């Protein structure tokens, strides 16, 4: 049988997609929109166990045609899917402080995989690319102009890979062209944000310069009063390191529930007996509704509300509570849960359809990688 350049039978190219979390990683071999094999680890990238698992996983497969890496924050350096060369790799380290939980692990994996697959093209797919052309009014912070120019202070937005895939799937489910849709999308997971899409493009989003902004998350605070943060730093109430650790690792659902859990499944089960678990869910739903309503002001109409992310996909109680407070936008709570397939979950006669789309950043990374390589 004739084989391709990497020893495979001729056919669609294979892309290895790489998604590094702060304490986990996932690698997927994707061919023609299907995952053919995957590696998921719960150790932090950079640990000896994770490095060994990645090395063995790659060694067990034919080299892919390309490798696509999810990059949480591209800053002003990587504004679109981009092939990695030595000059770009050397410049990437300066982005590390923009997303300290995510970028160092991602760059570590990039280096290890480049070493093991030196002949395979590697592409960075930034989560920020989907929002790269936000209108100036949505992207600009009301800060001194010299600050904005010197440090590139702007609203970047995140979860762009998830939003790009959800937009594509929503267009398929509604049988309408993506370029004509006006949508509200909520990516609810360990990290969470909302986005307004107008005619197929992001026009507003809740995350800003870093992934700490916006709605409460599993352990991250989301937006809080900056004056309160300044007050906490005064008079040695908290050190900068303590403040950063608290905002990133002990806030959000975990902090709201008094340390009980950062998982909405645990909180939903505990809420009838635990006032703090109930409060955590109430605050979460309120803040998601508030951000969705704010983002809606960038649209002329609302064609659909779309939930994605692990919570958006798998927690019907949260979806119900969010939708229950959006009556002014014409949204009513979905009829039931959905844990099996992408679908419209609202009533057939609903004024605004509510959809659930499984998060598939792996497939979006694969598609953007191939597009970047032509």
RODO-2510 file (C-alpha; in nm, 4 decimals, decimal comma):
residues 374
     n   res          X          Y          Z
     1     x     0,0000     0,0000     0,0000
     2     x     0,1316     0,3410    -0,0924
     3     x     0,2061     0,5632     0,2059
     4     x     0,2304     0,9372     0,2675
     5     x     0,5353     1,1362     0,3770
     6     x     0,4998     1,0208     0,7388
     7     x     0,4490     0,6547     0,6602
     8     x     0,0683     0,6672     0,6563
     9     x    -0,1707     0,5745     0,3794
    10     x    -0,2579     0,8781     0,1654
    11     x    -0,5520     1,0722     0,2979
    12     x    -0,6435     1,3702     0,5133
    13     x    -0,3566     1,5197     0,7143
    14     x    -0,3156     1,4371     1,0824
    15     x    -0,2834     1,7203     1,3332
    16     x    -0,1640     1,6695     1,6881
    17     x    -0,3466     1,9252     1,9051
    18     x    -0,1944     2,0301     2,2370
    19     x    -0,3924     2,1891     2,5182
    20     x    -0,1950     2,2717     2,8324
    21     x    -0,3744     2,3657     3,1517
    22     x    -0,2135     2,4910     3,4693
    23     x    -0,2315     2,1428     3,6237
    24     x    -0,3343     1,9176     3,3367
    25     x    -0,2729     1,8534     2,9713
    26     x    -0,4449     1,6934     2,6747
    27     x    -0,3066     1,5803     2,3404
    28     x    -0,5306     1,4644     2,0543
    29     x    -0,4513     1,3210     1,7141
    30     x    -0,7143     1,4653     1,4810
    31     x    -0,7815     1,3474     1,1273
    32     x    -1,0705     1,4714     0,9112
    33     x    -1,2501     1,6174     1,2109
    34     x    -1,2239     1,3003     1,4201
    35     x    -1,0016     1,2241     1,7192
    36     x    -0,8142     0,9011     1,6533
    37     x    -0,6211     0,8857     1,9814
    38     x    -0,5804     1,1047     2,2881
    39     x    -0,3713     1,1525     2,6002
    40     x    -0,5150     1,3250     2,9080
    41     x    -0,3090     1,3767     3,2218
    42     x    -0,3832     1,5478     3,5514
    43     x    -0,0201     1,6213     3,6388
    44     x     0,1030     1,9738     3,5693
    45     x     0,2967     2,0140     3,2435
    46     x     0,6639     2,0203     3,3296
    47     x     0,6442     1,7477     3,5894
    48     x     0,8542     1,4378     3,5298
    49     x     0,5424     1,2215     3,5043
    50     x     0,3763     1,4465     3,2463
    51     x     0,6924     1,4805     3,0378
    52     x     0,7381     1,1031     3,0345
    53     x     0,3748     1,0458     2,9337
    54     x     0,3981     1,2950     2,6469
    55     x     0,7262     1,1487     2,5249
    56     x     0,5886     0,7940     2,5266
    57     x     0,2621     0,8977     2,3625
    58     x     0,4406     1,0685     2,0736
    59     x     0,6827     0,7788     2,0323
    60     x     0,3920     0,5362     1,9941
    61     x     0,2577     0,7160     1,6842
    62     x     0,3714     0,8095     1,3376
    63     x     0,4785     1,1765     1,3295
    64     x     0,1757     1,3978     1,2535
    65     x     0,1643     1,6346     0,9595
    66     x     0,1440     1,9322     1,1956
    67     x     0,1141     2,0205     1,5630
    68     x    -0,1306     2,2848     1,6806
    69     x    -0,0917     2,4393     2,0260
    70     x    -0,3657     2,6223     2,2116
    71     x    -0,2119     2,9474     2,3367
    72     x    -0,4288     3,1126     2,5994
    73     x    -0,2831     3,4623     2,5546
    74     x    -0,1176     3,5817     2,2349
    75     x    -0,0813     3,9405     2,3527
    76     x     0,0214     4,1775     2,0755
    77     x     0,2730     3,9190     1,9530
    78     x     0,0470     3,6418     1,8195
    79     x    -0,2825     3,7846     1,6966
    80     x    -0,3697     3,4984     1,4580
    81     x    -0,2714     3,1314     1,4177
    82     x     0,1017     3,1460     1,3436
    83     x     0,3734     2,8967     1,2594
    84     x     0,6504     2,8878     1,5179
    85     x     1,0052     2,9768     1,4195
    86     x     1,3076     3,0521     1,6348
    87     x     1,2467     3,4269     1,6414
    88     x     0,8881     3,3851     1,7559
    89     x     0,9809     3,1266     2,0179
    90     x     1,2454     3,3581     2,1613
    91     x     0,9903     3,6365     2,1936
    92     x     0,7160     3,4285     2,3557
    93     x     0,8622     3,4270     2,7062
    94     x     0,7746     3,7928     2,7536
    95     x     0,4057     3,6996     2,7426
    96     x     0,4325     3,4718     3,0470
    97     x     0,3165     3,7280     3,3039
    98     x    -0,0059     3,7958     3,1102
    99     x    -0,1441     3,4495     3,1921
   100     x     0,0908     3,3042     3,4554
   101     x    -0,1244     2,9954     3,5185
   102     x    -0,1430     2,8957     3,1528
   103     x     0,1415     3,0280     2,9389
   104     x     0,4463     2,8750     3,1119
   105     x     0,3006     2,5200     3,0926
   106     x     0,2052     2,5744     2,7276
   107     x     0,5525     2,6973     2,6367
   108     x     0,7103     2,4046     2,8210
   109     x     0,5068     2,1596     2,6129
   110     x     0,5890     2,3517     2,2964
   111     x     0,9600     2,3123     2,3646
   112     x     0,9397     1,9430     2,4511
   113     x     0,7343     1,8584     2,1424
   114     x     0,9557     2,0641     1,9118
   115     x     1,2544     1,8701     2,0451
   116     x     1,0878     1,5345     1,9826
   117     x     0,9321     1,6276     1,6456
   118     x     1,1868     1,8704     1,4973
   119     x     1,0707     1,8252     1,1366
   120     x     0,7004     1,8750     1,2030
   121     x     0,5592     2,2300     1,1652
   122     x     0,4209     2,3732     1,4895
   123     x     0,1432     2,6335     1,4937
   124     x     0,0281     2,8524     1,7813
   125     x    -0,3493     2,9053     1,7925
   126     x    -0,4212     3,1904     2,0360
   127     x    -0,7479     3,2058     2,2271
   128     x    -0,7292     3,5809     2,1798
   129     x    -0,7421     3,5680     1,7975
   130     x    -1,1231     3,5466     1,7849
   131     x    -1,1396     3,8860     1,9579
   132     x    -0,8463     4,0490     1,7768
   133     x    -1,0748     4,2882     1,5874
   134     x    -1,2985     4,4010     1,8715
   135     x    -1,4398     4,7488     1,8036
   136     x    -1,2246     5,0176     1,9614
   137     x    -1,5039     5,1137     2,1995
   138     x    -1,5119     4,7585     2,3363
   139     x    -1,1352     4,7016     2,3401
   140     x    -1,0106     5,0278     2,4924
   141     x    -0,9632     5,0781     2,8653
   142     x    -1,0275     5,4245     3,0161
   143     x    -0,6658     5,4511     3,1338
   144     x    -0,3924     5,7081     3,0656
   145     x    -0,2987     5,6958     2,6976
   146     x     0,0714     5,6630     2,7762
   147     x    -0,0004     5,3505     2,9810
   148     x    -0,2021     5,1963     2,7002
   149     x     0,0698     5,2679     2,4443
   150     x     0,3642     5,1596     2,6603
   151     x     0,2248     4,8279     2,7809
   152     x    -0,0366     4,7413     2,5191
   153     x    -0,3203     4,7652     2,7695
   154     x    -0,6422     4,6622     2,5954
   155     x    -0,9221     4,4120     2,6229
   156     x    -0,7930     4,0960     2,4556
   157     x    -1,0679     3,8480     2,5404
   158     x    -1,0239     3,4720     2,5729
   159     x    -1,1904     3,1346     2,5012
   160     x    -1,1760     3,2310     2,1355
   161     x    -1,1160     2,8768     2,0121
   162     x    -1,4242     2,7581     2,1993
   163     x    -1,6308     3,0472     2,0652
   164     x    -1,5156     2,9921     1,7082
   165     x    -1,6190     2,6273     1,7220
   166     x    -1,9496     2,7049     1,8964
   167     x    -2,0299     2,9662     1,6329
   168     x    -1,9668     2,7164     1,3564
   169     x    -2,1813     2,4489     1,5216
   170     x    -2,4597     2,6962     1,5990
   171     x    -2,4754     2,7965     1,2337
   172     x    -2,5075     2,4295     1,1389
   173     x    -2,7780     2,3610     1,3984
   174     x    -2,9810     2,6689     1,3028
   175     x    -2,9134     2,6117     0,9319
   176     x    -2,8070     2,9716     0,8878
   177     x    -2,4765     3,1206     0,7685
   178     x    -2,2414     3,2066     1,0540
   179     x    -2,1681     3,5451     0,8986
   180     x    -2,5285     3,6535     0,9412
   181     x    -2,5811     3,5544     1,3037
   182     x    -2,6038     3,7767     1,6102
   183     x    -2,5441     3,5653     1,9196
   184     x    -2,4691     3,5652     2,2874
   185     x    -2,2310     3,2851     2,3850
   186     x    -2,1328     3,1733     2,7340
   187     x    -1,8248     2,9572     2,7855
   188     x    -1,8732     2,8290     3,1391
   189     x    -1,6038     2,6027     3,2777
   190     x    -1,3046     2,6214     3,5082
   191     x    -1,2481     2,9538     3,3350
   192     x    -1,5583     3,1387     3,2199
   193     x    -1,6574     3,4273     2,9980
   194     x    -1,9320     3,5529     2,7708
   195     x    -1,9128     3,6933     2,4203
   196     x    -2,1351     3,8852     2,1805
   197     x    -2,1015     3,7873     1,8140
   198     x    -2,2384     4,0140     1,5465
   199     x    -2,2373     3,8970     1,1855
   200     x    -1,9892     3,6254     1,2713
   201     x    -1,7400     3,8460     1,4597
   202     x    -1,6751     3,9108     1,8263
   203     x    -1,7909     4,2586     1,9245
   204     x    -1,7734     4,2344     2,3044
   205     x    -1,6517     3,9920     2,5689
   206     x    -1,6271     3,9818     2,9465
   207     x    -1,2601     3,8880     2,9898
   208     x    -1,0112     4,1653     2,9371
   209     x    -0,6333     4,2093     2,9569
   210     x    -0,5955     3,8796     3,1437
   211     x    -0,8107     3,5685     3,2041
   212     x    -0,8853     3,6947     3,5578
   213     x    -1,1522     3,9417     3,4454
   214     x    -1,5278     3,9028     3,4068
   215     x    -1,7586     3,6510     3,5744
   216     x    -1,6591     3,4379     3,8753
   217     x    -1,4895     3,1128     3,7812
   218     x    -1,4088     2,7893     3,9614
   219     x    -1,1251     2,9425     4,1622
   220     x    -1,0709     3,2827     3,9996
   221     x    -1,2533     3,5898     4,1249
   222     x    -1,3546     3,7523     3,7996
   223     x    -1,4018     4,1294     3,8071
   224     x    -1,3898     4,2990     4,1474
   225     x    -1,3596     4,6626     4,2527
   226     x    -1,0028     4,7804     4,1751
   227     x    -1,0288     5,0214     4,4653
   228     x    -1,0806     4,7259     4,6970
   229     x    -0,7650     4,5624     4,5621
   230     x    -0,5656     4,8815     4,6212
   231     x    -0,7043     4,8963     4,9763
   232     x    -0,5991     4,5365     5,0396
   233     x    -0,2453     4,6199     4,9287
   234     x    -0,2218     4,9227     5,1596
   235     x    -0,0909     4,9056     5,5147
   236     x     0,0419     4,5511     5,4640
   237     x    -0,3070     4,3964     5,4730
   238     x    -0,1977     4,1596     5,1949
   239     x     0,1236     4,1246     4,9995
   240     x     0,1134     4,1297     4,6208
   241     x     0,1861     3,7567     4,6171
   242     x    -0,0962     3,6866     4,8640
   243     x    -0,3402     3,8948     4,6631
   244     x    -0,2479     3,7227     4,3384
   245     x    -0,2767     3,3763     4,4926
   246     x    -0,6113     3,4568     4,6507
   247     x    -0,7640     3,6024     4,3344
   248     x    -0,6407     3,3184     4,1136
   249     x    -0,6705     3,0135     4,3385
   250     x    -0,9059     3,0708     4,6345
   251     x    -1,1873     3,2846     4,4947
   252     x    -1,4754     3,2197     4,2560
   253     x    -1,7045     2,9274     4,3398
   254     x    -1,4491     2,7900     4,5857
   255     x    -1,4354     3,1132     4,7840
   256     x    -1,8086     3,1771     4,7650
   257     x    -1,8864     2,8311     4,9016
   258     x    -1,6545     2,8791     5,1982
   259     x    -1,4003     2,6385     5,0526
   260     x    -1,6508     2,3566     5,0041
   261     x    -1,5994     2,3014     4,6302
   262     x    -1,5156     2,4697     4,3019
   263     x    -1,7342     2,2201     4,1119
   264     x    -2,0926     2,3191     4,0283
   265     x    -2,1995     1,9534     4,0467
   266     x    -2,1009     1,9400     4,4137
   267     x    -2,2648     2,2749     4,4831
   268     x    -2,5931     2,1819     4,3121
   269     x    -2,6096     1,8660     4,5242
   270     x    -2,5260     2,0536     4,8451
   271     x    -2,7358     2,3672     4,7904
   272     x    -3,0590     2,2436     4,9561
   273     x    -2,8749     2,1958     5,2869
   274     x    -2,5831     2,4393     5,2597
   275     x    -2,6569     2,8147     5,2424
   276     x    -2,3055     2,8947     5,1197
   277     x    -2,3332     2,6462     4,8313
   278     x    -2,6683     2,8025     4,7391
   279     x    -2,5154     3,1501     4,7593
   280     x    -2,2274     3,0479     4,5331
   281     x    -2,4680     2,9291     4,2639
   282     x    -2,6869     3,2404     4,3012
   283     x    -2,3898     3,4760     4,2668
   284     x    -2,2584     3,2805     3,9698
   285     x    -2,5897     3,2861     3,7811
   286     x    -2,6409     3,6552     3,8624
   287     x    -2,2996     3,7528     3,7313
   288     x    -2,3357     3,5448     3,4139
   289     x    -2,6769     3,7054     3,3467
   290     x    -2,5344     4,0499     3,4108
   291     x    -2,2486     4,0019     3,1641
   292     x    -2,4774     3,8520     2,8997
   293     x    -2,7187     4,1438     2,9297
   294     x    -2,4331     4,3920     2,9017
   295     x    -2,2908     4,2177     2,5958
   296     x    -2,6358     4,2215     2,4329
   297     x    -2,6119     4,5992     2,3985
   298     x    -2,3616     4,5406     2,1157
   299     x    -2,6239     4,3560     1,9090
   300     x    -2,9203     4,4703     1,6988
   301     x    -3,1126     4,1531     1,7743
   302     x    -3,0604     3,8197     1,9465
   303     x    -3,0742     3,5153     1,7210
   304     x    -2,9730     3,2655     1,9905
   305     x    -2,8099     3,2152     2,3302
   306     x    -2,5406     2,9465     2,3231
   307     x    -2,3894     2,7632     2,6215
   308     x    -2,0576     2,5819     2,5961
   309     x    -1,7680     2,4907     2,8264
   310     x    -1,7798     2,2047     3,0760
   311     x    -2,0429     2,3700     3,2980
   312     x    -2,2419     2,5137     3,0099
   313     x    -2,2460     2,1728     2,8436
   314     x    -2,3052     1,9530     3,1477
   315     x    -2,4962     2,1517     3,4126
   316     x    -2,8631     2,2071     3,3206
   317     x    -2,9373     2,3612     3,6619
   318     x    -2,6920     2,6437     3,5966
   319     x    -2,8280     2,6999     3,2450
   320     x    -3,1811     2,7171     3,3837
   321     x    -3,0892     2,9743     3,6501
   322     x    -2,9032     3,1925     3,4011
   323     x    -3,1881     3,1883     3,1506
   324     x    -3,4517     3,2480     3,4189
   325     x    -3,3206     3,6025     3,4658
   326     x    -3,3001     3,7001     3,0990
   327     x    -3,6670     3,7524     3,0236
   328     x    -3,6013     4,1115     2,9109
   329     x    -3,3925     3,9675     2,6260
   330     x    -3,6688     3,7292     2,5245
   331     x    -3,4935     3,4265     2,6751
   332     x    -3,6903     3,1636     2,8670
   333     x    -3,5426     2,8674     3,0586
   334     x    -3,4699     2,5544     2,8526
   335     x    -3,7187     2,2703     2,8751
   336     x    -3,4687     2,0141     2,9998
   337     x    -3,1109     1,9050     3,0279
   338     x    -2,8745     1,7959     2,7574
   339     x    -2,5637     1,5873     2,8064
   340     x    -2,5370     1,3882     2,4870
   341     x    -2,5294     1,5973     2,1738
   342     x    -2,5179     1,9529     2,0442
   343     x    -2,8771     2,0695     2,0292
   344     x    -3,1387     2,3399     2,0632
   345     x    -3,2693     2,2854     2,4176
   346     x    -3,5367     2,5569     2,4306
   347     x    -3,9024     2,5063     2,3482
   348     x    -3,9891     2,4906     1,9769
   349     x    -4,1832     2,8190     2,0008
   350     x    -3,9175     3,0029     2,2060
   351     x    -3,8611     3,3582     2,0909
   352     x    -3,4843     3,3169     2,1362
   353     x    -3,3433     2,9670     2,0825
   354     x    -3,1122     2,8364     2,3564
   355     x    -2,8439     2,5975     2,2349
   356     x    -2,5894     2,3712     2,3991
   357     x    -2,2628     2,2991     2,2170
   358     x    -1,9960     2,0637     2,3461
   359     x    -1,6595     2,2409     2,3847
   360     x    -1,4277     2,1087     2,1128
   361     x    -1,1186     2,3243     2,1165
   362     x    -0,9248     2,0267     1,9813
   363     x    -1,1164     2,0318     1,6534
   364     x    -1,0893     2,4098     1,6248
   365     x    -0,7128     2,3996     1,6857
   366     x    -0,6762     2,1328     1,4163
   367     x    -0,8793     2,3375     1,1663
   368     x    -0,6889     2,6604     1,2386
   369     x    -0,3528     2,4816     1,2236
   370     x    -0,4229     2,3450     0,8757
   371     x    -0,5536     2,6838     0,7610
   372     x    -0,2396     2,8582     0,8885
   373     x    -0,0219     2,6154     0,6929
   374     x    -0,2257     2,6572     0,3781
***
